[in-house]
Amino acid sequence: MTRAARAARPPDRTVWIDGRLCRGGEATLSLFDRGARDGEGLFETLRVDDGRPLLWERHMERLVLSAAVLGFPVPASPQALRAALDQVLAAQGLRDAVVRITVTRGIPGGRPTRTGAWLDAEPLAGRLWRGTRAGAATVVVSRRPFAPGSLGAHKTTSRLPYHLAREEARVAGADEALLVSEAGEVLEGAVSNVFAVIGGEVITPPLSTGILPGITREIVLRRCAALGLPARERTLSLAALRSGTEMVLTNSVQEVVPVAALDGHPMPGREVAARLGAAYRQAVAEALAADR
Ligand SMILES: Cc1ncc(COP(=O)(O)O)c(C=O)c1O
């Protein structure tokens, strides 16, 4: 087999798709599915620690709400997806994982009225950024001005602008790319939300900019009050971000990650990030305890 043929082989792992388990190459989606055809899909990516999905209910809530707002057919129920998650983890023998749940707008024609859906899992270790493992990430500013548009608040599968930015990060050897508007307003990372510590205040761009309402972001913001940290959602220029003492990224898989350098400009502070990271872990532990 040629190298190209080998590279094109789908990963041989167990996937749940529309109610059944199958392996890699057998996991196919109809060409007529709107998700395959036109990128009409929604997804959630979440972390699984020791066999237990973190903040499961929050992820389900975001998925179901977006599906309703965007007029998707009824997605598979959270119970069915949870059973699917357990089956896929068991089939792969995974305890610490990243799970992705994707729902599509299905096949046009009225019936069936269910979305297409699939769920797959990968080992967590392979998905952590180098910076997450090392304790601080490196970030580049994407050269392509970004506008979230009216769908930026939904986690849609139409990911090209985000993936192109991630590619910029990859080429630069960085963990993440920062998305900035034409006017120089900091919005979010390609797969993360952004916080800055400026003058002792924790600042994050507001949801009114159209960015993704990150689950990690929301928890971190809420926990600031309990930590006695003044926090504000307000517009953030690139210059203001650079003038701050700390920069922090949040993402469900990477969690709360301090930034070591932004476009090579060092961001030495770690203190607030460490407190936010611990508070986030505490919130996750509380949610897990309540889910028993
Ligand atoms: C564009 C974008 N912003 C923010 C986030 C962070 O969201 P969450 O904390 O829910 O993982 C993500 C996650 O993938 C993302 O894709």
The ligand as a MOL file (V3000), in Angstrom:
LIG
                    3D

  0  0  0     0  0            999 V3000
M  V30 BEGIN CTAB
M  V30 COUNTS 16 16 0 0 0
M  V30 BEGIN ATOM
M  V30 1 C -14.5040 29.1370 18.8470 0
M  V30 2 C -14.5160 28.5710 20.2340 0
M  V30 3 N -14.5490 29.4290 21.2800 0
M  V30 4 C -14.5420 28.9610 22.5570 0
M  V30 5 C -14.4560 27.5970 22.8340 0
M  V30 6 C -14.4370 27.1110 24.2570 0
M  V30 7 O -15.6870 26.5510 24.6210 0
M  V30 8 P -15.8660 25.4750 25.7790 0
M  V30 9 O -15.3340 26.1150 27.0380 0
M  V30 10 O -17.3360 25.2800 25.8540 0
M  V30 11 O -15.0970 24.2750 25.3950 0
M  V30 12 C -14.4370 26.6880 21.7660 0
M  V30 13 C -14.3840 25.2380 22.0290 0
M  V30 14 O -14.0990 24.4450 21.1720 0
M  V30 15 C -14.4590 27.1820 20.4460 0
M  V30 16 O -14.4480 26.3440 19.3910 0
M  V30 END ATOM
M  V30 BEGIN BOND
M  V30 1 1 1 2
M  V30 2 1 2 3
M  V30 3 2 2 15
M  V30 4 2 3 4
M  V30 5 1 4 5
M  V30 6 1 5 6
M  V30 7 2 5 12
M  V30 8 1 6 7
M  V30 9 1 7 8
M  V30 10 2 8 9
M  V30 11 1 8 10
M  V30 12 1 8 11
M  V30 13 1 12 13
M  V30 14 1 12 15
M  V30 15 2 13 14
M  V30 16 1 15 16
M  V30 END BOND
M  V30 END CTAB
M  END
